[in-house]
Amino acid sequence: MENNVVVAEPKPVPRVGVVLILLKGKSVLLGRRRNIIGHATYALPGGHLEFGESFEECAARELKEETGLDIEKPEYLTVTNTIFREIPKPAHYVTIYLRAVLADTNQVPQNLEPEKCDGWDWYEWDKLPEPLFRPLEEMVRSGFNPFPTE
């Protein structure tokens, strides 16, 4: 006898990302993505929020895993709500943006996840490379300024 049980694919749900705008003078740290979402675009370091983590813990962990860098003074900046419909399996991300500075200004970013990123470099905010990862591009076009206005 055949078992005709149909298993429904789970309904997609939004995921929470945490992204870090790491400041060094008037520059920010960007890496070139190697991912189905935003492949070959320049993006800020970050990743998925893990259960029980604060936004600050997530940002520090992701940056350390991706670049080996340590930060200080992380602070909340903004949030975005992005739906990626153009990829084979659509995705929905609520992304928390924080900014921080290096704990030691002599640190140099390393590419610790070469399967996910082509490398890291510093770019002046008003001279960012192209193409930018869509959420970052939308923020830049809106006039967003990640620098403190002291």
Backbone as ProteinMPNN parsed JSONL, in Angstrom:
{"seq_chain_A": "MENNVVVAEPKPVPRVGVVLILLKGKSVLLGRRRNIIGHATYALPGGHLEFGESFEECAARELKEETGLDIEKPEYLTVTNTIFREIPKPAHYVTIYLRAVLADTNQVPQNLEPEKCDGWDWYEWDKLPEPLFRPLEEMVRSGFNPFPTE", "coords_chain_A": {"N_chain_A": [[0.836, -1.162, 0.0], [0.546, 2.232, -0.816], [1.861, 5.209, 0.586], [0.42, 8.222, 0.629], [1.191, 10.744, 1.64], [1.378, 14.173, 1.697], [3.802, 16.531, 2.074], [3.843, 19.738, 3.048], [5.691, 22.544, 1.911], [7.528, 24.552, 4.149], [6.208, 27.711, 5.156], [7.707, 30.681, 4.045], [9.596, 32.791, 6.234], [10.439, 35.99, 7.681], [13.887, 36.836, 8.207], [16.355, 37.831, 10.622], [18.856, 40.123, 10.259], [22.061, 41.459, 11.158], [23.996, 44.233, 10.712], [27.113, 45.876, 10.382], [28.356, 49.099, 10.397], [31.4, 49.964, 10.104], [33.51, 52.399, 11.166], [36.247, 54.368, 10.073], [37.92, 57.082, 10.27], [36.728, 58.951, 7.622], [35.908, 56.793, 6.261], [34.449, 53.552, 5.462], [34.201, 50.025, 6.13], [34.046, 47.632, 3.614], [33.072, 44.629, 1.896], [33.34, 42.42, -0.934], [30.686, 40.561, -1.976], [30.119, 37.009, -2.069], [27.71, 35.351, -2.749], [24.427, 33.997, -3.216], [22.469, 35.902, -2.838], [22.82, 39.078, -3.798], [25.267, 38.704, -5.171], [28.635, 39.497, -5.963], [28.431, 42.149, -5.25], [29.19, 45.089, -3.307], [29.314, 45.116, 0.179], [28.456, 45.735, 3.626], [30.006, 44.361, 6.604], [28.463, 41.611, 8.345], [25.704, 39.543, 9.56], [23.516, 36.798, 10.419], [21.326, 37.135, 13.195], [21.746, 35.366, 16.148], [20.033, 33.079, 18.336], [19.225, 34.488, 21.425], [21.219, 36.445, 21.357], [22.396, 39.819, 21.691], [22.033, 42.756, 19.629], [24.451, 44.108, 19.489], [26.284, 42.148, 20.357], [26.004, 40.298, 18.289], [26.895, 41.81, 16.05], [29.603, 42.259, 16.765], [30.526, 39.599, 16.934], [30.073, 38.614, 14.285], [31.713, 40.366, 12.79], [34.235, 39.695, 13.844], [34.392, 36.964, 13.089], [34.407, 37.228, 10.299], [36.451, 39.059, 9.64], [38.418, 39.203, 11.62], [38.649, 41.438, 13.171], [38.302, 43.607, 16.043], [35.882, 45.512, 17.875], [34.751, 48.657, 19.307], [32.447, 50.698, 21.169], [29.835, 50.124, 19.958], [26.789, 51.151, 18.422], [23.284, 51.534, 17.924], [21.833, 52.34, 14.765], [19.859, 52.285, 12.579], [17.1, 50.576, 10.931], [16.224, 48.262, 8.355], [13.84, 46.938, 6.015], [13.744, 44.471, 3.856], [12.843, 42.813, 0.899], [13.844, 40.225, -1.098], [13.015, 39.376, -4.079], [13.962, 38.565, -6.509], [15.66, 36.388, -6.564], [16.337, 32.8, -6.841], [15.119, 31.483, -4.608], [13.055, 33.322, -2.904], [13.739, 35.827, -0.383], [13.35, 37.408, 2.812], [14.388, 40.021, 4.718], [14.828, 41.581, 7.831], [16.825, 44.037, 8.808], [19.173, 45.1, 11.12], [21.063, 47.932, 11.699], [24.176, 48.85, 12.932], [26.713, 51.052, 14.191], [30.24, 51.328, 14.662], [33.592, 51.644, 15.994], [37.038, 50.749, 15.448], [38.601, 48.723, 17.928], [41.312, 48.786, 18.212], [43.196, 50.874, 16.386], [45.237, 50.029, 14.736], [44.641, 47.572, 13.752], [44.193, 45.264, 11.037], [42.007, 44.328, 8.456], [41.261, 40.909, 7.788], [40.584, 38.37, 5.361], [38.625, 36.105, 6.377], [36.633, 34.382, 5.628], [36.733, 33.297, 2.825], [35.085, 31.945, 1.066], [32.754, 33.289, 1.153], [33.276, 35.94, 0.691], [35.142, 38.212, -1.313], [37.113, 39.792, -0.288], [38.2, 42.457, 1.962], [38.042, 46.005, 2.329], [38.779, 49.504, 2.925], [36.633, 52.208, 2.259], [35.938, 55.512, 1.219], [33.038, 57.226, 2.295], [31.776, 58.971, 0.509], [32.765, 58.082, -1.868], [32.09, 55.449, -2.686], [32.475, 52.043, -3.849], [31.148, 50.385, -6.792], [29.133, 47.673, -7.975], [26.827, 48.382, -5.299], [25.512, 46.437, -2.572], [22.045, 45.903, -2.557], [20.359, 46.832, -0.236], [22.207, 48.593, 1.04], [22.807, 50.319, -1.066], [20.293, 51.552, -1.408], [20.099, 52.922, 1.015], [22.255, 54.735, 0.791], [21.431, 56.218, -1.461], [19.224, 57.452, -0.348], [20.328, 59.421, 1.147], [21.36, 58.817, 3.593], [23.473, 59.168, 6.419], [26.156, 57.772, 7.985], [27.845, 58.774, 9.892], [28.738, 60.227, 13.07], [27.115, 63.187, 14.245], [28.361, 65.204, 15.778]], "CA_chain_A": [[0.0, 0.0, 0.0], [1.31, 3.459, -0.961], [1.568, 6.273, 1.539], [0.284, 9.444, -0.155], [1.275, 11.905, 2.508], [1.986, 15.331, 1.052], [4.417, 17.411, 3.053], [3.865, 21.105, 2.541], [6.919, 23.286, 2.144], [7.259, 25.553, 5.186], [5.976, 29.075, 4.698], [8.888, 31.507, 4.332], [9.468, 33.782, 7.313], [11.548, 36.954, 7.675], [15.068, 36.565, 9.023], [16.929, 39.041, 11.197], [20.271, 40.338, 10.0], [22.696, 42.567, 11.864], [25.062, 44.741, 9.856], [27.964, 46.829, 11.079], [29.047, 50.169, 9.681], [32.64, 50.156, 10.846], [34.059, 53.685, 10.762], [37.684, 54.67, 10.225], [37.945, 58.409, 9.659], [35.539, 59.141, 6.775], [35.774, 55.561, 5.476], [33.731, 52.399, 6.011], [34.716, 48.741, 5.681], [33.155, 46.898, 2.718], [33.582, 43.434, 1.254], [32.617, 42.022, -2.152], [29.937, 39.357, -1.627], [30.08, 35.774, -2.862], [26.483, 34.787, -2.202], [23.33, 34.054, -4.177], [21.827, 37.201, -2.636], [23.758, 40.185, -3.969], [26.583, 38.232, -5.605], [29.58, 40.434, -6.569], [28.177, 43.522, -4.83], [29.93, 45.506, -2.12], [28.41, 45.138, 1.327], [28.994, 45.889, 4.976], [30.083, 43.092, 7.329], [27.304, 41.294, 9.18], [25.149, 38.208, 9.391], [22.257, 36.477, 11.087], [21.207, 37.196, 14.645], [21.563, 34.049, 16.754], [19.123, 33.06, 19.474], [19.757, 34.989, 22.687], [22.237, 37.476, 21.176], [22.031, 41.226, 21.514], [22.493, 43.262, 18.336], [25.869, 44.438, 19.635], [27.031, 40.877, 20.391], [25.971, 39.734, 16.938], [27.777, 42.604, 15.188], [30.987, 41.987, 17.155], [30.833, 38.211, 16.557], [30.15, 38.5, 12.832], [32.911, 41.059, 12.316], [35.398, 38.894, 14.249], [34.417, 35.769, 12.243], [34.646, 37.574, 8.896], [37.632, 39.895, 9.405], [39.374, 39.15, 12.722], [38.711, 42.743, 13.836], [37.561, 43.862, 17.28], [35.272, 46.839, 17.857], [34.27, 49.283, 20.541], [31.399, 51.708, 21.034], [28.758, 49.852, 18.996], [25.53, 51.838, 18.708], [22.199, 51.343, 16.966], [21.607, 53.433, 13.828], [18.593, 52.219, 11.849], [16.646, 49.25, 10.539], [15.604, 48.191, 7.034], [12.947, 45.805, 5.75], [14.032, 44.218, 2.442], [12.396, 41.555, 0.312], [14.593, 39.868, -2.3], [12.131, 38.524, -4.891], [14.605, 38.229, -7.773], [16.536, 35.22, -6.457], [15.563, 31.557, -7.003], [14.286, 31.265, -3.422], [12.927, 34.663, -2.325], [14.118, 36.003, 1.021], [12.858, 38.624, 3.461], [15.287, 40.344, 5.825], [14.775, 42.762, 8.676], [18.247, 44.209, 9.102], [19.531, 46.085, 12.129], [22.346, 48.55, 11.392], [24.926, 49.45, 14.029], [28.016, 51.587, 13.805], [31.265, 51.158, 15.695], [34.962, 51.956, 15.592], [37.999, 49.702, 15.795], [39.133, 48.735, 19.287], [42.719, 49.151, 18.023], [43.248, 51.432, 15.026], [46.293, 49.365, 13.964], [44.146, 46.299, 13.227], [44.027, 45.177, 9.586], [41.029, 43.275, 8.174], [41.658, 39.684, 7.085], [39.447, 37.708, 4.718], [38.567, 34.817, 7.061], [35.598, 33.555, 4.993], [36.891, 33.553, 1.393], [33.984, 31.353, 0.307], [31.624, 34.218, 1.237], [33.697, 37.316, 0.417], [36.38, 38.316, -2.092], [38.095, 40.56, 0.459], [37.731, 43.638, 2.677], [38.846, 47.207, 2.179], [38.181, 50.741, 3.411], [36.175, 53.096, 1.191], [35.338, 56.761, 1.668], [31.58, 57.177, 2.163], [31.338, 59.695, -0.689], [33.417, 57.468, -3.037], [31.879, 54.006, -2.527], [32.585, 51.271, -5.084], [29.892, 49.863, -7.358], [27.777, 47.902, -7.476], [26.579, 48.18, -3.876], [24.436, 45.542, -2.164], [20.835, 46.717, -2.684], [19.963, 47.61, 0.946], [23.168, 49.669, 1.236], [22.592, 51.276, -2.161], [19.078, 52.319, -1.107], [20.417, 53.833, 2.12], [23.115, 55.786, 0.257], [20.597, 57.072, -2.326], [18.289, 58.221, 0.479], [21.069, 60.467, 1.836], [21.756, 58.346, 4.919], [24.825, 59.515, 6.842], [26.474, 56.925, 9.134], [28.819, 59.4, 10.775], [28.18, 61.033, 14.155], [26.951, 64.613, 13.916], [28.748, 65.915, 17.013]], "C_chain_A": [[0.896, 1.245, 0.0], [0.892, 4.491, 0.066], [1.569, 7.589, 0.776], [0.279, 10.69, 0.726], [1.999, 13.015, 1.757], [2.515, 16.25, 2.155], [4.513, 18.796, 2.433], [5.205, 21.762, 2.858], [6.63, 24.357, 3.186], [7.108, 26.95, 4.568], [7.211, 29.911, 5.02], [8.598, 32.531, 5.433], [10.636, 34.769, 7.208], [12.681, 36.493, 8.583], [15.612, 37.892, 9.527], [18.429, 39.058, 10.913], [20.773, 41.493, 10.843], [23.917, 42.951, 11.042], [25.813, 45.835, 10.605], [28.563, 47.833, 10.102], [30.267, 50.504, 10.531], [33.332, 51.402, 10.311], [35.554, 53.762, 11.03], [37.894, 55.997, 9.499], [36.638, 58.628, 8.912], [35.287, 57.92, 5.891], [34.985, 54.502, 6.234], [34.322, 51.129, 5.409], [33.661, 48.037, 4.835], [33.868, 45.668, 2.174], [32.741, 43.108, 0.03], [32.023, 40.634, -1.933], [30.124, 38.22, -2.628], [28.903, 34.981, -2.315], [25.4, 34.892, -3.259], [22.558, 35.363, -4.057], [22.9, 38.268, -2.756], [25.146, 39.784, -4.407], [27.365, 39.348, -6.311], [29.266, 41.899, -6.257], [28.981, 43.816, -3.568], [28.961, 45.7, -0.964], [29.192, 45.338, 2.618], [29.127, 44.517, 5.638], [28.835, 42.868, 8.182], [26.81, 39.886, 8.912], [23.874, 38.043, 10.181], [22.359, 36.577, 12.607], [20.95, 35.786, 15.175], [20.683, 34.171, 17.992], [19.839, 33.54, 20.73], [20.789, 36.089, 22.571], [21.625, 38.87, 21.195], [22.519, 41.64, 20.127], [23.993, 43.536, 18.385], [26.741, 43.185, 19.656], [27.107, 40.262, 19.01], [26.936, 40.479, 16.022], [29.244, 42.309, 15.492], [31.409, 40.579, 16.734], [31.011, 38.077, 15.045], [31.405, 39.171, 12.286], [34.158, 40.246, 12.637], [35.53, 37.651, 13.356], [34.838, 36.083, 10.813], [35.992, 38.246, 8.664], [38.727, 39.789, 10.456], [39.46, 40.436, 13.518], [37.872, 42.778, 15.103], [37.06, 45.3, 17.254], [35.044, 47.365, 19.265], [33.216, 50.312, 20.166], [30.326, 51.376, 19.988], [27.479, 50.581, 19.408], [24.551, 51.639, 17.559], [22.057, 52.577, 16.082], [20.213, 53.408, 13.212], [18.246, 50.769, 11.566], [16.066, 49.336, 9.131], [14.775, 46.921, 6.934], [13.026, 45.535, 4.25], [13.538, 42.848, 2.021], [13.163, 41.357, -0.992], [13.734, 38.886, -3.099], [12.842, 37.956, -6.114], [15.525, 37.01, -7.717], [15.696, 33.942, -6.549], [14.649, 31.227, -5.828], [14.169, 32.607, -2.719], [13.229, 34.682, -0.826], [13.606, 37.348, 1.52], [13.737, 38.857, 4.686], [14.897, 41.639, 6.518], [16.207, 42.917, 9.17], [18.473, 45.383, 10.043], [20.923, 46.617, 11.786], [22.915, 49.2, 12.646], [26.16, 50.117, 13.448], [28.951, 51.401, 14.985], [32.593, 51.63, 15.132], [35.857, 50.788, 16.009], [38.447, 49.847, 17.244], [40.603, 49.154, 19.275], [42.863, 49.617, 16.577], [44.344, 50.813, 14.16], [45.854, 48.018, 13.4], [43.973, 46.385, 11.705], [43.028, 44.059, 9.299], [41.643, 42.12, 7.392], [40.413, 39.105, 6.425], [39.357, 36.279, 5.262], [37.485, 33.889, 6.519], [35.639, 33.762, 3.477], [35.81, 32.914, 0.52], [32.756, 32.269, 0.28], [31.964, 35.633, 0.793], [35.016, 37.302, -0.35], [37.464, 39.105, -1.375], [37.492, 41.837, 1.014], [38.652, 44.812, 2.408], [38.056, 48.405, 2.702], [37.841, 51.633, 2.231], [35.582, 54.356, 1.803], [33.853, 56.737, 1.351], [31.103, 57.885, 0.897], [32.01, 59.187, -1.959], [33.293, 55.947, -2.963], [31.987, 53.287, -3.861], [31.194, 50.835, -5.564], [30.152, 48.498, -7.937], [27.698, 47.639, -5.967], [25.458, 47.168, -3.684], [23.165, 46.387, -2.025], [20.414, 47.468, -1.422], [20.907, 48.785, 1.229], [22.992, 50.739, 0.166], [21.37, 52.156, -1.885], [19.324, 53.315, 0.024], [21.247, 55.016, 1.614], [22.29, 56.755, -0.586], [19.643, 57.945, -1.518], [18.978, 59.375, 1.217], [21.509, 60.087, 3.231], [23.212, 58.689, 5.198], [25.169, 58.694, 8.084], [27.381, 57.574, 10.171], [28.144, 60.22, 11.876], [28.127, 62.509, 13.769], [27.267, 65.487, 15.122], [29.144, 67.33, 16.732]], "O_chain_A": [[1.886, 1.303, 0.73], [-0.291, 4.629, 0.378], [2.624, 8.03, 0.319], [-0.556, 11.579, 0.556], [3.1, 12.815, 1.245], [1.776, 16.682, 3.039], [5.184, 18.994, 1.419], [5.774, 21.561, 3.931], [5.589, 25.01, 3.118], [7.784, 27.305, 3.602], [7.714, 29.861, 6.143], [7.491, 33.06, 5.535], [11.701, 34.417, 6.701], [12.451, 35.84, 9.601], [15.364, 38.943, 8.937], [19.162, 38.138, 11.276], [20.013, 42.394, 11.2], [24.758, 42.113, 10.719], [25.227, 46.612, 11.359], [29.193, 47.461, 9.112], [30.182, 51.22, 11.528], [33.699, 51.456, 9.137], [36.055, 53.295, 12.053], [38.028, 56.034, 8.276], [35.56, 58.506, 9.495], [34.555, 57.995, 4.904], [34.865, 54.541, 7.458], [34.877, 51.155, 4.311], [32.523, 47.862, 5.271], [35.088, 45.655, 2.012], [31.568, 43.475, -0.04], [32.746, 39.659, -1.731], [30.264, 38.427, -3.833], [29.076, 34.057, -1.52], [25.447, 35.781, -4.109], [22.05, 35.879, -5.052], [23.792, 38.354, -1.912], [26.118, 40.452, -4.054], [26.816, 40.057, -7.155], [29.779, 42.795, -6.927], [29.396, 42.903, -2.854], [27.928, 46.356, -1.102], [30.404, 45.138, 2.684], [28.411, 43.591, 5.255], [28.23, 43.819, 8.676], [27.41, 39.134, 8.144], [23.232, 39.02, 10.565], [23.346, 36.158, 13.213], [20.046, 35.095, 14.705], [20.603, 35.231, 18.613], [20.924, 33.061, 21.06], [21.21, 36.632, 23.592], [20.487, 39.072, 20.771], [23.333, 40.942, 19.522], [24.718, 43.232, 17.437], [27.81, 43.159, 19.046], [28.155, 39.761, 18.605], [27.71, 39.854, 15.297], [30.042, 42.129, 14.572], [32.517, 40.384, 16.234], [31.99, 37.491, 14.581], [32.085, 38.616, 11.423], [35.046, 40.118, 11.794], [36.629, 37.316, 12.915], [35.546, 35.296, 10.184], [36.616, 38.041, 7.622], [39.85, 40.234, 10.221], [40.26, 40.529, 14.45], [36.867, 42.077, 15.224], [37.704, 46.19, 16.699], [35.129, 46.639, 20.256], [33.107, 50.735, 19.016], [29.942, 52.249, 19.209], [27.13, 50.625, 20.588], [24.933, 51.585, 16.39], [22.145, 53.708, 16.558], [19.47, 54.384, 13.306], [18.994, 49.855, 11.911], [15.488, 50.355, 8.753], [14.985, 45.96, 7.674], [12.448, 46.276, 3.455], [13.782, 41.849, 2.699], [13.136, 42.213, -1.877], [13.734, 37.689, -2.812], [12.382, 36.974, -6.696], [16.111, 36.639, -8.734], [14.481, 33.987, -6.358], [13.532, 30.748, -6.024], [15.09, 33.002, -2.003], [13.01, 33.704, -0.11], [13.451, 38.297, 0.751], [13.824, 38.009, 5.574], [14.665, 42.661, 5.873], [16.737, 42.046, 9.86], [18.025, 46.502, 9.794], [21.857, 45.837, 11.603], [22.249, 49.981, 13.326], [26.597, 49.785, 12.346], [28.528, 51.327, 16.139], [32.704, 51.97, 13.954], [35.468, 49.95, 16.824], [38.648, 50.96, 17.73], [41.08, 49.796, 20.211], [42.669, 48.832, 15.649], [44.372, 51.056, 12.954], [46.603, 47.385, 12.655], [43.65, 47.442, 11.163], [43.17, 42.958, 9.831], [42.431, 42.318, 6.468], [39.299, 39.337, 6.897], [39.934, 35.355, 4.69], [37.424, 32.724, 6.912], [34.71, 34.327, 2.9], [35.638, 33.299, -0.636], [31.835, 32.06, -0.509], [31.069, 36.441, 0.545], [35.897, 36.487, -0.075], [38.618, 39.095, -1.804], [36.412, 42.257, 0.599], [39.866, 44.656, 2.276], [36.842, 48.337, 2.896], [38.646, 51.801, 1.314], [34.825, 54.294, 2.772], [33.447, 56.288, 0.279], [30.133, 57.452, 0.276], [31.85, 59.789, -3.021], [34.278, 55.235, -3.156], [31.633, 53.85, -4.897], [30.209, 50.912, -4.83], [31.273, 48.195, -8.346], [28.408, 46.787, -5.434], [24.565, 47.051, -4.522], [23.204, 47.469, -1.439], [20.13, 48.662, -1.516], [20.45, 49.86, 1.617], [23.025, 51.933, 0.466], [21.413, 53.366, -2.105], [18.809, 54.432, -0.011], [20.975, 56.163, 1.966], [22.426, 57.97, -0.447], [19.292, 59.046, -1.943], [18.314, 60.206, 1.835], [21.984, 60.938, 3.983], [24.077, 58.526, 4.337], [24.551, 58.884, 9.132], [27.653, 56.983, 11.216], [27.103, 60.836, 11.646], [28.995, 63.007, 13.052], [26.514, 66.406, 15.443], [29.496, 68.066, 17.653]]}, "name": "protein", "num_of_chains": 1, "seq": "MENNVVVAEPKPVPRVGVVLILLKGKSVLLGRRRNIIGHATYALPGGHLEFGESFEECAARELKEETGLDIEKPEYLTVTNTIFREIPKPAHYVTIYLRAVLADTNQVPQNLEPEKCDGWDWYEWDKLPEPLFRPLEEMVRSGFNPFPTE"}
